[in-house]
Amino acid sequence: MREEWRTQTGFVLATIGSAVGLGNIWRFSYVAGESGGGAFLAIYLVFVVLIGLPLMIAEFALGRRGGGDVVQAFSAASPRWRGAGWLLAAGALVILSYYTVIAGWVLKYLAGALSGTLWTAAQTGYGAYFARFIANTGEPVLWQAAILLIAMLVVAGGVRRGIERLNMWLMPLLAVIVVLLALFALTLPGAGAGVRFLLAPDWSVFARPDVYVAAIGQAFFSLGVGMAVMITYASYMGRQFRIPVSATAIVGGDTLFAVVAGLAIFPAVFALGGNPAAGPELAFITLPQIFLNMPFGSVVAPVFFFLLAAAALTSMVSLLEVPVAVAVHRLALGRRRATLLAGGLVFLLGLPSALSYGLLADVTLAGQPILDAVDRAVSSMLLPLGGLLVALCVGWAANRAVVVAEADLPDAALARLWVWLLRVPVPLLLVVVFLRAVGAI
Ligand code: PHE
């Protein structure tokens, strides 16, 4: 018999576990920091409701209806859409390949914060420490392999015994940790400036088109829509689970998590004179420096990096489940073999990213180091493209009555609004983002 989630809570927590990840903490804080804070947050929230929520519901409906892997989900909706399933499964492998590398860095920082080597590194400055670490050949690969192995063990354990069990205890714990970190950061003298930065919009930012593109990309990345994860997780969802309730809880939970993480990070950055627009290095260079100078920093640092590592792990698990489910269904492999195959592929695909500041430092794609280029391509091209395919398939190709019944929205007007959003505004916005990302407009 096909495995199913044990409880709706288990399903919601596993899905929040997928949504909450590096995206909410590392990526949200650096993108919000670069994009002007409050105004970015306002635009982000609009996109989350307008695009994120309808797509999340669409992925759930598609996945539960299909009752198998992502390829089956698309072909059940419309046989001609089978290829979209393969594309999204390949996309999940690509995301996972570089996501694992960054998660590996976090694991390294966690180990350093626990053992204390992170503090002795301060003598040369964290910029140099980080640069030395990622310029290494062996070390980033080692940490990449380590965290990937943990994710593989969880996925090999199965939907209930592996994935659901991990998220059932880890996600509530992470929620407590992030709230405690925020409460602590808010007590730092000068924290108010950080709160204002995140919550009070600077109106001039609304005139910057790049902020809108960044906000859509971030919404996709953080919610984890457009990459078949929600489709795959929904395929293990029982008939009795309510899709709209789950989707709203997940979208709300993910967004709240990002805001609270922002309330932990920006007050600390402002209180200790860091630069909120430091970019991707915010978590790896700016924050350690802040921890060093902060009261109780030696406690806060390991707690923070544990939060980041654990959040990354639950997202990795969800991304890995996508190709594993495909291998189980399409290649008739057992779950363990499927996990080995998918994990091995992810490792190999991730090597260029892991080595992109070391052995392969001279190789650039579109003028950027490999990892940065992949991150860019994923958030502004691959995820919007995945979202576009889901919106078009559910909105236009699938049988309308069937998807509306599956999505189970509380009334007919909402169902009409949902289908209309998927048909017109969502695809239009995504096409604009895509064209802009490839430089056509
Ligand atoms: N949502 C995850 C995060 O915020 C990343 C992710 C992307 C997970 C795409 C699944 C699919 O880090």
Residues whose N, C-alpha, C, O or C-beta is under 5 A from the ligand:
A	BS01	LIG	S18 A19 V20 G21 L22 G23 N24 F221 S222 L223 G224 M227 V229 S315
